[in-house]
Amino acid sequence: MKPKYTLTFLVAVALTLITTVSCETVIDYRGPDAQPKVVIYSVLQPDSLITVLVSESHSVFQLRYQPRQIPDATVRVYRDGVLLEILSYAEPAPVPEYAPLSPYSLYVSDVNSPEPGSIYRVEVEVPGLPLAYGEAEVPFPVAAAITDTNSADIGNGYRELVVRFRFRDPAGESNYYRFTASGTTGYYYGNKNEPYNPFAPVSVQRQELGYGSLSDPLIAPQQEDDIFDMYLQNTYFLFTDELIPGREYSLRLSYTGVYPDTDYYEFLHARFCLNNISRDLYLHLQSYSAHIQTRDNFLAEPVPVYTNVVNGLGVVGASSTACDSLKIGEYPVDGVTYDMWLY
């Protein structure tokens, strides 16, 4: 072998060895976001006891992360600056050995429910981590009611059910809302071209009905322009009073194929709720929705999830709810066969 080719060969071998060694070298990262933080999730609701979920963050560089329960945290709740209670740890139900532990540790109040108009501070101390805390003022509920329902034939055997859900926005303040709805429906699976057959079952299902609000311009303002499905979806059905300050407004809720035929013992029993939520909870849900929808899109700007927790992550928010019910058809009815799909 000539000396020139020998030298070239040795250089190539040396570069290969250097590359191989560098691939096996582990470099410790010590950036500002690498250290674990306390994670707090708490939504204060006047109709429920105070609950707080506690967890801890972990770095993407942390190898073999194992979720764990944190039974030794100290969780304090203050109301209007005065210590109200130290919450108790609630041990989770046993899980099979092959199932991972839940990373969220539940702390609950024994007696206290949030009061509208009060400011609550949730402090969490986890051994080895800095104390973290967040605050929320519990809003007052905003009364809402169903004012109209109608249905229309939209072709191909389908009907559209439209519900009007009216409320008046409180004047002189900024308000943040979330619409939620759920219901139990019954669908007859017999032949509707024939008289009712008592041996043909009515299928009973529970459904989330919040999607009906996507027909309202306050909740989905770009719906008519989004022919290429480019806009982010309003996953949590959020809106503000920016366009309706201090005014009365009726949400338009649209459902296709939901209207029951009561001649065949079909039914719809639904509950529609207007949640008056804290600003921090609104921003957290809005940013989390955007984060989930853009995280796998390399063309999109990364969206950080909003937090109001000092020295930590998560959210301490509040929500007060006003609901109204809609009932079309009877359930249960003696002599009718039901298939239950209540999942």
ABEGO torsion letter per residue (X at the ends): XBAAAAAAAAAAAAAAAAAAAAAABBBBBABAAABBBBBBBBBBBAABBBBBBBBBBBBAABBGBBBBBBAABBBBBBBGGBBABBBBBBBBBBBBAABBBBABBBBBBAABBBBBGBBBBBBBBBBGBBBBBBBBBBBBBBBBBBABBBBBBAEGGBBBBBBBBBBBBBBGBBBBBBBBBBBBBBBBABBAABBBBAABBBBBBBBBAAAAAAABAAABAAAAABAAGABBBBAAGBBBAAAABGBBBBBBBBBBGABBBAAAGBBBBBBBBBBBBBAAAAAAAAAAAAAAAAAABAABBBBBBBBABBGBBEBBBBBBBBBBBBBBEBOBBBGBBBBBBBX
